[in-house]
Amino acid sequence: MEHPQQPEDSMSQDLSEAVKAASREVHSQAENSEFMKNFQKGQVTRDGFKLLMASLYHIYTALEAEIEDNKENPVYAPLYFPEELHRRAALEQDMAFWYGPRWQEAIPYTKATRRYVRRLQEVGRTEPELLVAHAYTRYLGDLSGGQVLKKIAQKALDLPSSGEGVAFFTFPHVVSATKFKQLYRSRMNSLEMTPEVRHRVIEEVKSSFLLNIQLFEELQELLTRDTKDQSPSKAPELRRRAGSRAQDPTPSETPGGKLPLSILSPVPLLRWVLTLSFLVATVAVGLYAM
Ligand code: HEM
């Protein structure tokens, strides 16, 4: 997507315009990450979608806990829209749909997700004036590109049009996303902040995009590694679209619905030991032949 030149930040510019301009480049990076590019092409698998949704569950649980703790703090209060925006309850429904009734024990919690969660907690507890950056990046994104992703996922994963499995993307209390975004931007612009805080907010928006990009990169890596670990006969099965029963274990899951160790842990030690032994043996044979 082509964008006009990014203007320099100046205090005369509204905060909403400044963050949009400052994040143009990272937004484009996020859109163009392999995970998101595949998603936009309709190449989203059940495994990939489940991983993403579980990460979002952890992220929004953390974000919204920090928001609740700061709902009366003037650095955040004007942006407090729990009915319209908060996603935790919707994500709980999605978790039950994708992982079954015991989803709390079954959902993965990846490294990049933990990193994102840690930053949200740090911000909420020590720099609440930066919460606006995280709320902006996620909620305005969900009300924009998120709506396109919902339709793509429903089609690619053959989900019911009633919205099961994609509650996260559905905002029943937002009648017009465009109008709500306008209201949200005007509330952002009403926040009182010093130039120093404003600068940190803008930087935090970029960091927040980067946390999302790192998450997409990690999820893509986990999925690629998992597909490679499958035997050729099982690989197409892994890419299979979701059927009507979302919780049926796929070959990539353990019976309890957990993702296999292969996609959540580092390369097994055994593989390294075998590779090393092979190299030592090759060198020894070479020396012997000389
Ligand atoms: C497939 C990936 C994505 C697509 C197709 C997409 C698309 C869009 C579109 C069309 C807009 C509306 C732009 C406008 O109103 O001028 C938008 C806005 C936005 N997107 Fe994305 N997006 C994607 C990924 C993301 C991600 C990963 C994030 C962050 C986590 C994000 C955050 C935002 C934000 C914060 C806005 C609001 C910009 C503003 O008006 O200030 N987007 N996106």
Residues whose N, C-alpha, C, O or C-beta is under 5 A from the ligand:
A	BS01	HEM	S16 K20 A30 E31 M36 Q40 Y136 T137 L140 G141 S144 G145 N212
